[in-house]
């Protein structure tokens, strides 16, 4: 089960990005967390099947309707073994 770190850049705070990411993670079967960053970006760590991760990364490039995503930086990391999906503050 791969582990990805995602940094989503653009107008992604104050547009329900984290809440919608949590709903999409449940829909795709992805585990991990999402949080706002002080620099205005959104950061997420996700784990799941390759198919599920491909789906969440593709969705992150679009985001919710109100978001304007300028880019998504994706890097691989060691597996943590998340259970469920959380919005972290």
trRosetta pair geometry for C-beta under 8 A, 3 or more apart (Angstrom, degrees):
i j d omega theta_ij theta_ji phi_ij phi_ji
1 47 5.5 56 146 177 112 100
1 48 6.4 -65 -159 -158 102 5
1 49 6.8 -62 -121 -77 79 41
1 79 6.1 94 83 -122 90 132
2 47 6.9 -171 94 -138 44 65
2 48 7.6 -27 60 62 76 46
2 50 6.1 70 8 -86 128 71
2 53 5.8 -48 77 -25 118 164
2 76 6.7 -70 -167 -132 104 105
2 79 7.6 -136 -161 -81 17 97
3 45 6.8 1 -175 -176 95 95
3 46 7.4 165 -152 86 51 42
3 47 4.9 -19 -99 -91 73 95
3 76 6.7 100 79 -164 68 67
3 77 4.9 -76 111 73 113 78
3 78 6.3 0 53 104 148 21
3 79 4.7 -179 -33 -94 125 51
3 80 6.3 116 -122 0 143 80
4 45 7.2 174 89 -151 47 51
4 46 5.2 -12 59 61 93 90
4 47 7.7 169 19 -78 67 46
4 53 5.7 123 -3 -156 133 125
4 57 7.0 -43 125 -73 166 116
4 74 5.7 -23 -167 -160 119 94
4 75 7.1 142 -158 75 67 36
4 76 6.1 -47 -102 -101 63 54
4 77 7.2 128 -126 19 15 87
5 43 7.4 -15 -173 -168 87 93
5 44 7.6 163 -158 88 44 49
5 45 5.4 -19 -103 -102 67 79
5 74 7.4 146 77 -156 55 44
5 75 4.8 -16 58 64 104 89
5 76 7.6 176 14 -101 83 5
5 77 5.2 64 -27 -17 108 128
6 43 6.9 156 86 -157 60 45
6 44 4.5 -6 57 59 108 94
6 45 7.5 -177 19 -80 76 30
6 46 6.6 19 -6 4 119 112
6 57 6.8 -162 -99 -110 131 79
6 60 5.8 -61 -180 -161 149 170
6 72 5.9 -20 -161 -169 100 102
6 73 7.1 144 -158 75 45 55
6 74 5.8 -9 -103 -102 74 70
7 37 7.5 7 -140 -20 96 154
7 41 5.4 16 -177 156 90 144
7 42 7.6 155 -158 80 46 46
7 43 5.5 -14 -105 -103 70 77
7 72 7.1 157 77 -157 48 50
7 73 4.3 -4 53 52 102 106
8 12 5.1 157 119 -135 109 170
8 17 7.1 -168 97 -179 147 141
8 41 6.0 158 75 -172 50 86
8 42 4.4 -12 57 61 109 96
8 43 7.6 -161 19 -73 75 30
8 44 7.2 32 -13 3 109 105
8 60 5.4 -125 -90 -178 124 105
8 63 7.0 121 -177 -75 143 121
8 69 6.1 -59 -170 -131 100 105
8 71 7.8 180 -151 94 45 45
8 72 5.3 -12 -104 -106 70 82
9 12 7.2 -170 174 0 8 133
9 41 5.0 -34 -95 -111 61 110
9 69 7.3 92 72 -163 50 64
9 70 4.8 -64 109 66 92 102
9 71 4.7 2 52 58 114 84
9 72 7.3 -164 18 -77 78 34
9 73 7.1 56 -18 -12 113 98
10 41 8.0 74 21 -115 47 72
10 63 7.8 -151 74 -2 131 154
10 67 6.7 84 102 174 120 89
10 68 5.0 -138 167 103 119 66
10 69 4.5 175 29 -134 153 25
10 70 3.6 162 -80 -4 95 82
10 71 6.9 145 -41 19 102 54
11 15 6.5 81 137 -28 86 144
11 66 8.0 -101 123 141 110 74
11 67 6.1 175 94 -155 77 52
11 68 4.0 42 37 41 109 97
12 15 6.4 -95 -148 42 28 120
12 17 4.6 48 -177 -68 80 164
12 40 7.5 114 50 154 83 72
12 41 6.5 29 57 -149 129 43
12 42 4.7 -105 131 -9 128 114
12 63 6.2 -117 -119 -121 95 157
12 67 5.2 37 -107 -141 65 113
12 68 7.7 -119 -55 57 66 50
12 69 6.4 59 -76 -95 112 72
13 17 6.8 -69 -86 22 32 128
13 36 5.3 72 -113 -130 115 120
13 40 5.8 -118 6 -156 129 60
13 41 8.0 24 -37 46 106 1
13 42 6.7 166 -69 -61 76 93
15 63 7.3 50 106 152 127 126
15 64 5.9 180 138 71 94 115
15 66 3.7 -159 -154 101 103 110
15 67 4.6 151 109 -71 147 69
16 19 4.8 -56 -164 49 80 115
16 20 5.3 78 134 -24 93 104
16 64 5.1 -21 86 39 98 173
16 66 6.6 87 30 39 96 126
17 20 6.1 -66 -146 42 23 105
17 21 6.1 27 156 -24 64 110
17 34 7.7 -140 125 162 86 138
17 42 5.2 -122 120 -60 140 161
17 63 5.6 -30 -120 -153 96 116
17 64 6.0 -140 -92 13 51 108
17 67 5.5 87 -85 -83 104 133
18 21 5.6 -54 -145 34 29 114
18 22 6.5 32 155 -22 63 102
18 34 4.8 175 -135 112 81 119
18 35 7.1 43 -113 -104 130 22
18 36 6.8 -72 -50 -46 131 82
18 42 6.5 -161 -68 -141 81 127
18 87 4.8 89 158 -130 120 113
19 22 5.8 -52 -155 30 31 112
19 23 6.8 28 150 -15 63 104
19 87 6.9 -5 -80 -79 53 147
20 23 5.6 -51 -150 36 38 111
20 24 6.2 35 152 -16 68 106
20 63 7.1 97 86 -172 137 62
20 64 4.2 154 -6 -65 168 114
21 24 5.7 -56 -145 41 31 109
21 25 6.1 38 153 -26 66 104
21 34 4.6 90 97 -61 143 168
21 42 7.5 175 -30 155 153 143
21 44 6.4 -131 173 -87 148 145
21 56 7.7 70 -156 -160 83 103
21 59 7.8 149 -117 115 67 119
21 60 7.2 42 -113 -95 109 86
22 25 5.6 -50 -146 31 30 115
22 26 6.8 30 154 -16 62 102
22 34 6.5 -127 -58 28 78 126
22 85 5.4 165 -140 120 73 116
22 86 7.6 -22 -114 -176 116 8
22 87 5.6 -57 -59 -51 135 97
23 26 5.9 -55 -156 35 32 110
23 27 6.4 33 148 -20 65 108
24 27 5.3 -53 -147 37 36 116
24 28 6.0 20 159 -7 71 109
24 30 7.8 6 118 32 74 126
24 55 8.0 -159 171 133 103 98
24 56 6.2 135 128 -119 111 80
24 59 5.1 -177 -174 139 155 164
25 28 6.2 -63 -141 46 26 98
25 30 4.1 -95 -150 71 78 102
25 31 7.3 125 173 -77 116 17
25 32 6.9 -126 -143 47 143 89
25 34 7.8 -158 -34 -25 141 118
25 46 6.9 -140 -120 -122 113 111
25 56 6.2 42 -96 -112 67 132
25 85 4.1 131 112 -114 143 167
26 29 7.7 33 -174 -71 27 32
26 30 7.9 -76 -42 46 21 71
26 85 6.3 -129 -56 33 73 133
28 48 6.9 76 126 146 98 172
28 52 4.6 131 154 -152 98 84
28 55 4.5 -177 -127 93 132 131
28 56 5.3 -158 65 -56 162 91
28 59 7.7 -140 -41 -3 142 142
29 48 5.7 130 111 -145 79 129
29 49 7.1 18 100 15 122 102
29 52 4.9 -94 74 -112 91 141
30 46 4.9 -12 179 -161 122 111
30 47 7.0 143 -165 68 71 38
30 48 4.2 -83 -111 -30 63 144
30 52 5.1 174 -69 154 83 115
30 53 6.8 120 -110 -84 115 55
30 55 7.9 -151 -43 74 122 100
30 56 4.9 24 -47 -49 163 148
30 85 6.5 59 99 -81 76 132
31 46 7.2 134 73 -156 41 57
31 47 4.9 -30 68 65 93 93
31 48 6.2 146 15 -64 74 86
31 82 3.9 171 142 97 107 105
31 83 6.2 -41 -148 -118 136 14
31 84 6.1 69 -134 53 91 15
31 85 5.8 -143 -137 -66 39 77
32 44 6.3 82 122 175 130 86
32 45 4.6 -153 -161 99 120 65
32 46 4.1 -116 8 -99 156 42
32 47 5.6 140 -59 9 102 75
32 80 7.8 100 -112 52 79 129
32 82 4.7 150 -83 35 43 173
32 85 5.8 12 55 -119 54 81
32 86 7.8 -116 121 33 37 72
33 44 6.7 -165 97 -144 46 65
33 45 5.9 19 47 47 79 89
33 82 7.1 -154 -23 -129 81 142
33 85 6.7 169 -85 -163 40 58
33 86 4.5 -18 -111 66 95 88
33 87 7.2 153 -160 -98 79 14
33 88 4.9 38 175 -18 130 113
34 42 6.3 8 -175 174 100 108
34 43 7.2 165 -153 89 54 45
34 44 4.2 -16 -102 -98 79 99
34 85 7.6 24 -5 177 94 99
34 86 7.7 -171 27 94 62 50
34 87 5.8 -30 68 -114 87 63
34 88 7.0 173 78 23 33 81
35 42 7.2 171 88 -157 32 68
35 43 5.7 -17 63 63 81 90
35 44 7.6 155 17 -82 58 54
35 87 7.0 128 -87 -174 61 56
35 88 4.0 -45 -74 76 118 93
35 89 6.7 -165 -136 -82 105 8
36 41 7.9 151 -160 89 55 39
36 42 5.9 -45 -105 -105 50 71
36 43 7.9 89 -171 19 7 80
36 89 7.8 1 33 -142 96 48
37 40 7.0 -34 80 42 86 23
37 41 4.6 -2 46 66 128 81
37 42 6.6 -166 1 -95 91 17
37 43 5.1 84 -54 -17 113 109
44 60 7.3 -134 34 -105 141 138
45 77 7.2 -51 -137 51 109 140
45 80 7.0 48 144 4 137 141
45 82 7.4 152 110 -46 102 142
46 53 6.1 148 116 -118 118 86
46 56 5.6 -156 -164 98 166 154
47 53 7.8 -33 -152 -79 19 112
47 79 6.3 88 -122 -138 134 82
47 80 6.7 -141 -40 44 141 85
47 81 7.5 -66 85 -81 174 16
47 82 5.4 154 29 32 123 106
48 52 3.6 -77 133 89 135 134
48 53 5.3 170 65 -50 95 79
48 56 7.4 104 35 -3 141 132
49 52 4.6 94 53 7 80 103
49 53 7.0 -150 90 -4 40 86
50 53 5.8 -56 -145 40 31 110
50 54 6.2 37 154 -23 65 105
51 54 5.7 -52 -149 33 29 113
51 55 6.6 29 152 -20 62 106
52 55 5.7 -56 -153 34 32 113
52 56 6.5 24 155 -14 67 105
53 56 5.9 -54 -143 39 34 104
53 57 6.1 33 158 -18 67 108
54 57 6.0 -58 -145 39 27 109
54 58 6.3 28 156 -19 63 109
55 58 5.9 -56 -148 36 28 111
55 59 6.4 26 154 -18 63 107
56 59 5.5 -53 -147 38 34 112
56 60 6.3 41 152 -27 66 103
57 60 5.5 -49 -147 30 33 115
57 61 7.0 40 152 -24 60 97
57 72 6.7 154 -163 130 79 151
57 74 6.1 21 -132 -94 128 140
58 61 5.9 -50 -162 23 34 114
58 62 7.5 15 148 -3 62 104
59 62 6.0 -68 -161 44 41 101
59 63 7.5 108 153 -68 68 29
60 63 6.5 30 -159 -67 37 74
60 69 7.2 141 151 -129 58 153
60 72 5.0 99 118 -109 114 146
61 69 5.8 170 -172 111 35 151
61 72 5.4 -93 -83 -4 70 132
62 67 7.7 107 141 77 46 118
62 69 6.5 -154 -136 18 5 139
63 67 3.4 -54 117 73 138 152
63 69 4.9 150 -5 -47 123 118
64 67 5.1 101 56 -6 69 107
69 72 6.7 -1 180 -47 125 92
82 85 7.4 61 147 -89 131 53
